[in-house]
Amino acid sequence: MKCVIAGAGVAGCILARALQRVHGLEVLCLEQVEASDHSESGTGLNIGPNAVRALLEHDPSLHAAVLARSLPWRAWRISLTSGRELFHLPLAQVADNDGIRIRWSELYAALRGEVSGLIRYGARVTGLGDASGGGGRLSLDYTQAGVSHRIDDIDLLVAGDGRYSLVRSHTVGPAAVRQHGVVIFRLLVPDTSGGLIDDYEQWFKGPNRLLAFRVPGEAVYIAGTFPIEPGAEISDEARTAASLRTRYTPDDGKASAQCRWLIDQITANVPSIHWARLQESPPLFTDPRGRVLFLGDAAHGMVPTLGQGATQAIEDACVAGQLLTRRLAAPAAAVPEVTAEFARLREARIRFVMDFSLEASDTIMAGADPVTGTLNKLEPPFLRKLSRLYRDITRV
Ligand SMILES: Cc1cc2nc3c(=O)[nH]c(=O)nc-3n(C[C@H](O)[C@H](O)[C@H](O)COP(=O)(O)OP(=O)(O)OC[C@H]3O[C@@H](n4cnc5c(N)ncnc54)[C@H](O)[C@@H]3O)c2cc1C
């Protein structure tokens, strides 16, 4: 049996590592970037306690390798940019274990290092078709070093090729993207804060929000959001240092020491900022023929408010890893039954996570009142959902 994974990202690597142990299964992972290319991974991310738990249960040694490159995420604090604190939540109140803070390059190094023998780097998937031998199987085209190649008779194709998944658009058409009218920008800077920034924190001026935390390697990850018209492009003016300074500085000009440092970092590093907009795409786990399995962003683009993008890619891959290693080891494994089983296992969980991430975005939408919205997050209904998010991982 032959399995090809498109994309050696978060989900692709975790799944490849599990599948290499399946007797009789030929596994190959195609990755468009070169092994040394971290150009798309310059910033940091926080990974929720739920993914940390899923990885521990699924693959303890990979869990240890990732944790060794990270810092613990133990608390969530929200203040105004003036310094008034609104919310301080130790994660132990809603989770059984810590989350983590890590640099992208370190996460990819940990995940790819464990499966380097299975990854074909510099290999960009360009097209899909039916296998020459029929039987519902697939063929896949890719280019590597300017040369076109075809892999034929694929029993299972895994789309781990991220947010702009070519596999998804070639299988079922481009995902219908829903824009929410919020800009998100991110950067990573050396930690010169003198201890001002450490664990996960957010600061509001109206609906304009800053977010920051320290990551290993003496760096601080900073993200900012602000509303725009839904679907509108981010204007050049909005990207300027002057505009960014005004957005986050309190009207009386008196930002807290933390926010003064953050605003100075942002305005001094405008050319390094990575810009995006908050958007979602509807979840999809398999194709009508059941030969393609969609994981991570290829399956469900979600708003980043609760830091669940990579977190859910990890949950997906842990579930897929456990399910596929069990089912594909059977002599007459039927791939469409297995992909349908994966969809059943993940559907309700992903819908909950996407809906809750959007609900938690209330304070960053145009016209939002961050004080009322944040104080609501200390009430039992929100905390119960947070506990469900961090504790109720999918188990096979
Ligand atoms: C700057 C930034 C900060 C983020 N912060 C967070 C955070 O704090 N917490 C969180 O949980 N999530 C965060 N996210 C979201 C997170 O990045 C994604 O949800 C996550 O990476 C999805 O994992 P994945 O495995 O689906 O795809 P990815 O990790 O994106 O991997 C996809 C892989 O496929 C490869 N690929 C794509 N097309 C092809 C092709 N045609 N052929 C071959 N290979 C291909 C890509 O090169 C890439 O390696 C952040 C995203 C960004 C951009």
The ligand as an ORCA input file, in Angstrom:
! r2SCAN-3c Opt
* xyz 0 1
  C       3.045     33.942     11.703
  C       2.060     32.896     12.167
  C       1.812     32.708     13.543
  C       0.927     31.703     13.981
  N       0.724     31.543     15.317
  C       0.043     30.469     15.754
  C      -0.039     30.202     17.171
  O       0.433     30.968     18.010
  N      -0.674     29.052     17.574
  C      -1.224     28.181     16.678
  O      -1.735     27.128     17.103
  N      -1.211     28.446     15.339
  C      -0.591     29.552     14.874
  N      -0.540     29.819     13.528
  C      -1.286     28.936     12.619
  C      -0.400     27.783     12.193
  O       0.691     28.295     11.488
  C      -1.104     26.815     11.272
  O      -2.405     26.574     11.715
  C      -0.324     25.501     11.205
  O       0.995     25.711     10.768
  C      -1.034     24.518     10.302
  O      -0.252     23.357     10.213
  P      -0.299     22.494      8.895
  O       0.483     21.265      9.180
  O      -1.684     22.360      8.429
  O       0.409     23.394      7.795
  P       1.844     24.063      7.786
  O       2.548     23.908      9.065
  O       1.623     25.422      7.222
  O       2.630     23.171      6.729
  C       2.286     23.106      5.363
  C       3.515     22.616      4.616
  O       3.153     22.290      3.300
  C       4.128     22.798      2.408
  N       3.479     22.963      1.104
  C       2.495     23.841      0.774
  N       2.141     23.696     -0.508
  C       2.910     22.680     -1.004
  C       2.997     22.051     -2.275
  N       2.225     22.416     -3.312
  N       3.894     21.049     -2.432
  C       4.688     20.650     -1.409
  N       4.639     21.234     -0.172
  C       3.765     22.215      0.015
  C       4.592     24.099      3.064
  O       5.850     24.499      2.603
  C       4.605     23.694      4.530
  O       5.822     23.153      4.952
  C       0.268     30.869     13.056
  C       0.487     31.099     11.686
  C       1.355     32.098     11.230
  C       1.575     32.329      9.749
*
